[in-house]
């Protein structure tokens, strides 16, 4: 088992990240064959084999006690081990260093390991999305092995994950919060007329190509429209925010369509006026699609094609994209005029985080690094975990001394976490506020709720994201 005490630190850090498949170890003495990828690669081979063997043993042992869900994490004093089985006995795992602080008492120093700083609900999605990012670009690992060879698959995994860990994973772990763990979708709020105009523009563009399946249309870093299912939409949207958005937000506006692509193995972002496509694997990651990524003004469109037939004709593609640009230019004045309207200013004393598991809509007004101290963040994480025990709905309210009120509420597959900065308010007063805030959102009853009051709350606090039932 990898030890986390080699570099004592007060921060969460990555110790090991590895991918393994027991099927490739056919007999004793071939244990190294089950290793598909291991970071850091400088670890001694014996230690890699022991660590992976230890993981296999733990997973098999815990299967004795649970049939519905495989083991996902093991808590140690100095480290946290996270598992994610993906396909055909292939497993992803990573070890995290538990933060430690040094105390002195009676002239003696001792270490305190802050196990509560690492939350499984926050860290497991990072491990899972790391596989999904890879599969989006390369397909399943077993399919990659079948298309090429086992050795080539190991090389691809090493090239990709070495760069991913260096450029993204360390930062994702360091800045992980409950909010970031949702990997949800930020929808832009539009009125009906503008939304229908965008729909007409996209539909006209789609009709130019026989093999164009669906489009994902994004304004800056907010989703306008997607024709894909929610899982594929959320994955492409998250991939966009990781690989495209950091470059696009500093890119100057141009009067021409830009064709975008990324090389994740080299962490390169490319923008060109020449038609450039790339491959994505969607659904079960078993079938590849040709993807044309267009950028104009502040809009990015992922165009999903069944095959390359339409894209082979560069002249036809350029003509269609120029027509798309012209149609967008007609809609943009009314769109930007809508954005410049004055919108109600939310109450700064009430901040929230909302997630809908059905359409993966996510919004938050809480700044998780500024508004919440470490103890408050831990309480919020615990509340989010406790919500999973409520079926179909439930509510929890918590207040620590000198801290704001924290409220967690669930209704079916929607979750809402709220921080009310009214420290002197008692439970009765907070319950009154909660009833006013939530009645129209989760359990609307016109006989007991003032509809005008609810509409006012929705427009100021939640910007029309939460819907009446």
N, C-alpha and C positions, 0 to 999 in steps of 0.2 A: 504494500500500500504506500502510495506517495505521501511523504511527510510534508506537513505545511509549516514546520517550525524552523526551516532552514533560513527563512528571511522574515523574522518577526516584524509585523507592521501593524499600524493602527487602522489600515484600510483593507477592504476586501480586494483580493488579487487572485489571479489565475495561477494555479500550481501545475495542473496537467490538463490536456485536452486530447482525447483519443477516440479512434473508431476501430472497432474490432468485429470479427465474425468467426465464431468457433467452428463453423463448417469447414474452414480451410485447414484445420489441424486434424489430419486423418489418423495420426498415431502419436504415441509418446515420443518426445524429442523434437517434434515439429511445432512446438507452441508458438514460435515467432511467426509462423505462417498466418496465424489468426489476426495479426496486427496489420490493419490497413493504413492507419495513420497514427502518428504519436507526436505530440508537442509537449515539451521541447524534444527535439530529435537527439539532443546530446545526452539524454538519459541512458544509463547503462542498460544493455539488452535484458539482463536478468531482472532488473527493477521493472522494466516495461512488462515483462512476462508475468511477474508476481502481481503487479497492479491490476492487469487485465484479468488474471486468474482469480484474484480476490473479488473483483467486480462480478465475474460469472458466478462465483460461489454464493455471494450475497443475494444476487437476483434469484438463483435457483432455490436458496434457502427460504427467502421470503414468499416464494410462490406457494409454499406449504400453508401459509396463513391467509392468503388472499387469492381469490379466483377471478374477481372482476377486474382488478386494476394491477398492473405490474408495479414492482418497487420503483420509485422515482428518486428517492434520496435517502442517504444514510448520514446521520449526524454524529460527528466525532468532536472531541474537545477542541482540537486544533484545526480541523478541516471539515468541509462539507462535500460529499460526493453525490453528484447528480447523474441520473441515467435517463436515456431516451431510446427505446427500441424502435427502429424505423422500418426495416424490411428484411424478410428472410433471415432472421437471426442476426442481422447487422445491428450493432448497438453504438450509440454515441454516448460519451460520458465526459464529464469534466470535474476536476477537483478545485475547490475554492479555499483559499486561506482565510480562516476566521480571524477577524481583527483582534488585536491584543493591546492592552495598555499596562504600563508598569506602575506599580504602587510601592510605596515605602512605608514600613511600619516597624517601629522599634529597631531602627537602623538596618532593617532587612528588606530586601527587594523581592517582590513576588509579582507574577504575571496574572492578569485576569483576561480570560478569553471571552469576547463579547459575541456569543453564539446568536443572540437575538438580533444582531445587525444583519444577518443573512436570512432572507425570507425565501422559502422554496417557491411560493407563488410568483415572486418577482424574478427569480433567477432561472427557473425552469423554462419559461418562454424564450429566453435568450438562447438556451441550448437547442430548443426545438426550431426556432427560426433560422439558426445557423445551418441546419440541414435543409430547410425549405429553400433558402437562398441558393444553396448549391444545386438542389434538384431542379429548381426553376431554370437554371442555365445548362445543366448537363443531363437531366433525367435521373432515374434511380441509379444507385450504385451498381446493382446487379445487372441492369440493362447496359450500363457502361462497360462492365466486365465482359458481357456477352458480345458487345459490338467490337471491342478491341481485345484486351487481355487483362489478366489480373495484375500483371506488373505495370501495364500502362495506366490502369485505374489507380494504382498506388501513386504513380507519378502525378496524375491529374489532381488527386486529393491533396498531395503534398504541396503542389504549386498553388492550388486555390486556397487551402486553409492556412498555409504559412502567411500569405498576404492578408487574408481575412482577419486572422488573429492579430497580426501586427498593426493593421490600419483601423480595425473596427471593434474587435471583440473586447480588448482591454478597456477601451473607452465605454463600450456598452455596459460592461460589468461595473466600472467605476461610477457611472452616472445612473445606474439602474434605480428606478423608483416604481411604485405601484402603478403610477400613471403610464410609464413607458412600457410596462409589462403587458398592457392590453393589446398593443400592436393593432389598434383599431383604425378607423377611417374618420378623418375630419371632413365632414360635408360642408359645402358652402351653402348659405341660406339665400335663395333667390325667389323673386316673385314669379307667378305663373307665366306671365307674358314673356319674360326674358328666358325662362327655362324652356318654353316651347320654341322660341327662336333658335336656341342652341340645338334643340332636338332636330329641328328642320335642317340646320346646317350639317349636322352629323349624318343625318339620314341621306341627304343629297350626296355627300361625299362617299358613303358606303355603297351607294348604287353605281358608282363609277367602276367598281371592281367586283368581278364575279366571285372571287375567292376570299373577299374580306368578310370575316366572320363577325367580329365585334370590335368595339372601340372602348377605350378608357380615357376619359376627358378630364383634365385637371387644370384648375386655375391656381397659379403659384404652387402652394402645397395643400390645396383643398380640392376634394373631389367634386366635380360637377355631375358627371354621368358615367356609368359603366354598364355594358351589356353582358358582362361575365357574371358567374355566380359569386356569392359573397366571399368564399374562401380564396378564389383566384384573384378577385378584386383586391382583397386585403393584402395578399402577398405581393402583387404588382405595385400597389400603392406604397407598401412598406419598403420594397426594393427601390422605388423611385425616390423616396425620402432619404434613403441611405446613400445611393450612388449618384443620383441626378441632381437633387435639389441643392446640395451644398455648392455646386458649380453654377446652376441656373440662377440662383438668387443674386449672384454678382455679375451675371452676363449682361452686357449692354443690349438694349433693344435694337433689332434690325428690321428692315423692311422686307426681308425675304424669309422663306421657310428654311429652318435649320433641321437637318437630319442628325439625330443623336444616337450614340452607341457607347457602351462601356466595355472595357476589358477588365473584369474583376480580378483576374490572376495578376495583372500588372497594376491594378488600381488606377486605370487610365480612363478619362472621360474624353469623348471625341465629339466635335460638332463640325458639320460640313454642309455645304450647299449641294453636294452630290448625293444621289439616292443611296442610302446605306441601311441595310437591315441586319437583324440578328435573330437568333433562335431562342425560343422560350418553350419550356415543357410545362403544360398546365394540367389541371384535373388530377389524375393519379401519377403525373410526371412520366407517363409512358408514351406520349405522342408529342412530337415537336411541331411548333407553329412558327411561321415566319412573322417577325414583328417589325413594323416600321414605326419609329418614334419620331414624331414631328414636334417642332417647337416654333411658335410664333407669338410675338409680343410677350405675354405672361402665361400663355397657354401651352400645355404639353398634351399630346394625344398619342396613346399606345394603340396602334392599329394591328389587330390580330388576324393574320391570313392563314388559311388552311394549307396553302402551298406557295411556291415561288413563281407560279405562272404569270401573275399580274405584275410582279416586281421585276421580271426580266425585261420588260419594256420600259426603259427609263424615261422615254419621251412621254408615254402615256401617264406614267406616275407623276412626272413633273407637271404636266398639264392639269391633272386632277388636284394635286396639292396646291397649285396656284389658284385654281377655282375655289378651293377650300379657304385659302387665305382671303380672297376677295369677299366671300360670303361672311367670314368672321369680321372683316372690317365694317360691314354694314351693321352688325349687331353690337360691336364694341361701344359706340357712343352711348346707347341706352344702358348697357351693362355698367360702364364706369359712372354714368349718372346715378344709377341705383346705388352703387357703393358709396357715393359721396353724400347720400342722404344722411340726416342726423338720426342715429339710432339711440334708444334709451340707454342711459348709463347704469350698469348694474350696481347694486349695493355692495360697497367694498367690505362690509361687515359679514357678508355671506358669500362664501366661495364653495365651488363644487367640482366634482368629477363624475362624469356620466359615461356608462358603457352599456350598449345594447348588443347582446350576443346574437340576436337574430340577423340584423343588418350590419353588425360590427361598427355602428356609429359610436364615435367617441368624442367627447369634448371635456374641457377642463378650464377652470379659472383659477385653480390652485397652483401656485408656484411651489413645487415640491422641494426645491432646494432653499427657498427663502421663507416661505410661510410656515413650514413645519420643522420643528426641532427633531433630533434623532428619536427621543422618546415618543413624541407625537406621531412621527412617521411609523414607528413600530406599532403603536396602537391602531393607526389607520390600516396597516397591513393585516393586523389581527382581526379587525372588524370585517375587512373584505373576505378573509378566509372563513369567518364565522357565518357570513351571509350564505355560503354554499350549503349550510345545513337547513336553511329555510326553504320549504316547498309548499305552495308556490310563492309565498311572500312572507316578509318579516321585516322587523325594524329594531335597531339597537341604537341607544343614545349613551354616550360616555363623556365624562368630564373629569380631568385631573385638576388638582389644585393649581390655580393661577394660569390655567390653559383654556383655550376656547372650547366650546362644545363641539363634539364630533358625532355625527349622525350617519348611520348606514341603513339603507333601505333597499329591499329587493321586491320586485313584482315580476313573477314568471322569469323571463330571461333578461330583464333590465335591472341594472344596479346603479345606485346613486349614493355617492359619499359627499357629505356636506360639512363644512366647518363654519360655525356661527361664532363670530368674535364678540360675544356678549358675555363676558366673564362673570358679571354680577347677577346675571339672570338665573332664576331658580328653575327646577325641573318643570313646574307647572307652566311657567312662562314659555320655556322652550318647547314644551309639548303643544302649546297654542300656536307658536310660530311654525312648528313642523306640520301641524294639521293644515295650516293655511298654505304652506309651500307645496305639500305633497298630495293633498286631497284631489286636486284636479289633474295630477300627473299619473297617479296610480289607481285611485279608487274614486273616480268622479261620481258624485251623487248630487244632482241639481237641487234636491229638496233641502240639503243642509249646507251647501257651499254657495257663496256669492260668486257667480260666474264672472262678473266684471272684475272682481278682486283677483280671481285666478288668472284671467287673461293678462292683467297688469303684471302679476308675478312672472308669468311665462315670458312676457316680452322683455322684462328687465333682467331676470335672472338666468333664463335658459335659452333665450334667443330663438324660440320656436323649434327647438330641437326635440324636446320631449312632447309627446302627443297624447291627446285625450283617448281614453278607452270608451 
